[in-house]
C-alpha cells in the first residue's frame, strides 16, 4: 500500500471512530521551537557514511518549479529527490530543500510551486535543473500550471500544482509543505526516473 493508500485508510478509520462515538476534544500540543541542530547535539555519524547508507534508498526524481514572483523575471526551478505525499485530507505534499539553495528564496517569494515528476527518459533534464546559476529553462518545453502559473514541464509522468502551506526547519534543510490545488498524470505507461546510490536507474 502506497502513501496515498495508507492515508486514505487512516482517514476512513478516523471517520468511522468519530461516527461511532463522540470524541473528546484533542488538546493541541505546543509548536516545537524551530532551530538547527546545535554543535553539541551532533550524532557520531560521518557525512560520507550517512550518504553511503541512505543512498541505498531509491527515490523518484522531480523538478520543482515556480513562476517569477514579479512576473517580469525568469521562472525558478530545481531538481529534487526528496518529495513525498503528506496528507490526503487536506491534500498536502512536501519536499525538502537545502537552506543554502539560491533557488528556494525565489520559490518562497512566488508563494506557489509545481512538482514535475520525471520519467525514465528525462535524466538530462534533471541534470540541467541540478546546475546552479545556469539558465535552466533554456530549450525546455513547458506551459503554465492551471492555478499557480508555475512551469509545467512537457513529457513528465505527473504534475502537482501547489500553494505554499507551511515551512519548517530540518537541520541544514527546510521542509516545505504545499497544499495541492490541481494535479494530473500522463496517460502513458513510461517508467519513472529513479535515483539510487548516486546514479539514475
C-alpha positions as CSV (number, residue, x, y, z in Angstrom):
1,X,0.0,0.0,0.0
2,X,1.5,3.4,-1.0
3,X,1.5,6.6,0.9
4,X,-1.9,7.7,-0.6
5,X,-3.4,4.3,0.2
6,X,-2.3,4.4,3.8
7,X,-3.5,8.0,4.2
8,X,-6.9,7.0,2.8
9,X,-7.2,4.1,5.2
10,X,-6.3,6.4,8.1
11,X,-8.9,8.9,7.1
12,X,-11.6,6.1,6.8
13,X,-10.7,4.8,10.2
14,X,-10.8,8.2,11.9
15,X,-14.2,9.0,10.3
16,X,-15.6,5.6,11.5
17,X,-14.4,6.2,15.0
18,X,-15.9,9.7,15.0
19,X,-19.2,8.4,13.8
20,X,-19.3,5.5,16.3
21,X,-18.6,7.6,19.4
22,X,-18.4,11.2,20.4
23,X,-14.8,12.0,20.7
24,X,-13.4,14.4,23.3
25,X,-11.6,17.5,22.0
26,X,-7.9,16.9,21.4
27,X,-5.6,19.3,23.1
28,X,-3.3,21.0,20.7
29,X,0.4,20.4,21.6
30,X,2.6,23.5,21.7
31,X,4.6,24.1,18.5
32,X,8.2,23.0,18.9
33,X,10.9,25.6,18.7
34,X,12.2,25.9,15.1
35,X,16.0,25.7,15.1
36,X,19.0,24.0,13.6
37,X,20.9,21.2,15.4
38,X,23.5,22.5,17.8
39,X,27.2,21.5,17.6
40,X,26.8,19.6,20.9
41,X,23.9,17.6,19.6
42,X,25.5,16.1,16.5
43,X,25.4,12.3,16.3
44,X,28.7,10.5,15.8
45,X,27.9,9.7,12.1
46,X,30.2,11.0,9.4
47,X,28.6,12.7,6.4
48,X,30.2,10.3,3.9
49,X,28.8,7.3,5.7
50,X,25.4,8.9,6.1
51,X,25.2,9.4,2.4
52,X,26.5,6.0,1.6
53,X,23.9,4.2,3.7
54,X,21.0,6.4,2.8
55,X,21.9,6.1,-0.8
56,X,20.5,2.6,-0.7
57,X,17.0,4.1,-0.5
58,X,15.8,4.5,-4.1
59,X,13.8,7.6,-4.8
60,X,11.8,9.1,-7.6
61,X,13.0,12.4,-9.1
62,X,11.1,15.6,-9.7
63,X,11.7,19.2,-10.7
64,X,10.1,21.8,-8.5
65,X,9.2,25.0,-10.5
66,X,7.7,28.4,-9.7
67,X,6.8,31.4,-11.8
68,X,8.7,34.7,-11.4
69,X,7.4,36.4,-8.3
70,X,7.0,39.8,-10.1
71,X,6.0,38.4,-13.4
72,X,8.9,40.1,-15.2
73,X,11.9,37.8,-14.5
74,X,12.6,34.2,-15.4
75,X,10.9,31.3,-13.7
76,X,12.7,29.3,-11.0
77,X,13.3,25.5,-10.7
78,X,15.5,22.9,-9.2
79,X,15.9,19.1,-9.3
80,X,14.5,17.4,-6.2
81,X,14.6,13.8,-5.0
82,X,13.1,14.5,-1.5
83,X,9.5,14.8,-2.5
84,X,6.6,12.9,-0.9
85,X,2.8,12.9,-0.5
86,X,1.9,14.0,3.0
87,X,-1.8,14.2,3.6
88,X,-5.0,13.2,1.9
89,X,-7.4,15.4,3.8
90,X,-6.5,18.2,3.2
91,X,-4.3,17.2,0.2
92,X,-0.7,18.1,1.1
93,X,2.7,17.2,-0.3
94,X,6.2,18.1,0.9
95,X,9.7,18.5,-0.4
96,X,13.0,19.3,1.3
97,X,15.4,21.9,0.0
98,X,18.8,22.9,1.3
99,X,18.9,26.1,3.4
100,X,21.7,27.4,1.2
101,X,19.7,26.9,-2.0
102,X,19.7,30.0,-4.2
103,X,16.5,28.9,-6.0
104,X,14.4,28.4,-2.8
105,X,14.1,32.2,-2.0
106,X,12.6,32.7,-5.5
107,X,10.1,30.0,-4.9
108,X,9.3,31.3,-1.5
109,X,8.6,34.8,-2.9
110,X,6.3,33.4,-5.5
111,X,4.3,31.5,-2.8
112,X,3.4,28.7,-5.2
113,X,5.1,25.8,-7.0
114,X,4.6,22.9,-9.3
115,X,6.2,19.4,-8.8
116,X,7.0,17.8,-12.1
117,X,7.5,14.0,-11.7
118,X,10.2,13.0,-14.2
119,X,10.0,10.0,-16.5
120,X,12.8,7.5,-17.1
121,X,14.0,9.3,-20.2
122,X,14.4,12.7,-18.6
123,X,17.8,12.2,-16.9
124,X,19.4,15.0,-18.9
125,X,16.6,17.4,-18.0
126,X,17.1,16.6,-14.3
127,X,20.9,17.3,-14.6
128,X,20.1,20.6,-16.2
129,X,18.0,21.6,-13.3
130,X,20.6,20.4,-10.8
131,X,23.1,23.0,-12.0
132,X,23.4,26.3,-10.1
133,X,23.5,29.6,-11.8
134,X,22.6,28.5,-15.4
135,X,19.5,29.3,-17.4
136,X,17.8,26.1,-16.5
137,X,14.8,26.7,-18.8
138,X,16.8,27.2,-22.0
139,X,15.3,24.9,-24.6
140,X,12.9,23.4,-22.1
141,X,9.3,23.0,-23.3
142,X,6.7,23.9,-20.8
143,X,3.3,25.5,-20.2
144,X,1.7,27.2,-17.2
145,X,0.1,25.0,-14.5
146,X,-3.6,25.9,-14.2
147,X,-3.7,27.5,-10.7
148,X,-0.2,28.8,-9.9
149,X,1.1,29.5,-13.3
150,X,4.3,27.6,-12.5
151,X,6.1,25.9,-15.3
152,X,4.6,22.5,-16.1
153,X,7.3,20.6,-18.0
154,X,6.5,18.6,-21.1
155,X,6.9,14.8,-21.1
156,X,6.7,14.3,-17.3
157,X,4.7,11.5,-15.7
158,X,2.7,13.7,-13.4
159,X,2.4,17.3,-12.2
160,X,1.1,18.7,-8.9
161,X,0.2,22.4,-8.7
162,X,0.5,23.8,-5.1
163,X,0.5,26.8,-2.9
164,X,3.0,27.0,0.0
165,X,1.2,25.8,3.1
166,X,4.0,25.8,5.7
167,X,7.8,25.8,6.0
168,X,9.6,24.0,8.8
169,X,13.3,23.7,9.6
170,X,15.0,20.4,9.5
171,X,18.8,20.7,10.3
172,X,20.5,22.0,7.2
173,X,17.3,21.7,5.1
174,X,13.9,23.2,5.0
175,X,10.7,21.1,4.9
176,X,8.3,22.8,2.6
177,X,4.6,21.7,2.8
178,X,2.4,22.5,-0.2
179,X,-1.4,22.5,-0.5
180,X,-2.4,20.8,-3.7
181,X,-4.6,23.0,-5.9
182,X,-4.6,20.9,-9.1
183,X,-2.8,17.8,-10.4
184,X,-2.7,15.4,-13.3
185,X,-0.8,12.5,-14.8
186,X,0.1,11.2,-18.3
187,X,-1.9,8.5,-19.9
188,X,1.2,6.6,-20.9
189,X,3.0,3.7,-19.2
190,X,6.5,5.0,-19.2
191,X,8.7,4.2,-16.2
192,X,9.7,6.8,-13.6
193,X,13.2,8.3,-13.3
194,X,14.8,6.7,-10.2
195,X,17.9,7.7,-8.2
196,X,19.9,5.0,-6.4
197,X,23.4,5.0,-5.0
198,X,24.3,8.3,-6.7
199,X,23.0,7.4,-10.2
200,X,19.9,7.2,-12.2
201,X,18.2,3.9,-12.9
